[in-house]
Amino acid sequence: MSNLHLSADLGFTNKKYQVGLSLVEFEEDNAIIIYSPALDLSGYGYSQSEAKESFTIALQEFFRYTTNKKTLDKVLKDLGWEIKGTKNKPKFNPPKDSDLATLNPLYNEIVNSKSYKVSREDIEFAY
């Protein structure tokens, strides 16, 4: 998954942040699934490029929706993220991968019952 670089450049403001996320790739029912346990988002397709495109759309929609509803902070906190810093200059810290296996039942199932690959990707988003 070395060519799985993703960007959710939403353009809501000039403030952009990069966060390192683990992305899990696995196959199920002849489809490739790319899953972010830290955001509980996935994309799928019959090829890695289709799965990447699907995941990128899901990621963009996640940030667009939560930003428009002004719920991004709450949703991220509910997913186990820490948000530090100030309102104008927040620092986003996703949960540790080791904690996600306990906090996230789907990720736990993937880790314990599927063949999968994990990559660490920088995701850029506007805040």
Secondary structure, 3 states (H helix, E strand, C coil): CCCCCCCECCCCCCCEEEEEEEEEEEEECCEEEEEECCCCEEEEECCHHHHHHHHHHHHHHHHHHHHHCCCHHHHHHHCCCEEEECCCCEEEECCCHHHHHHHCHHHHHHHHHCCEEEEEEEEEEEC
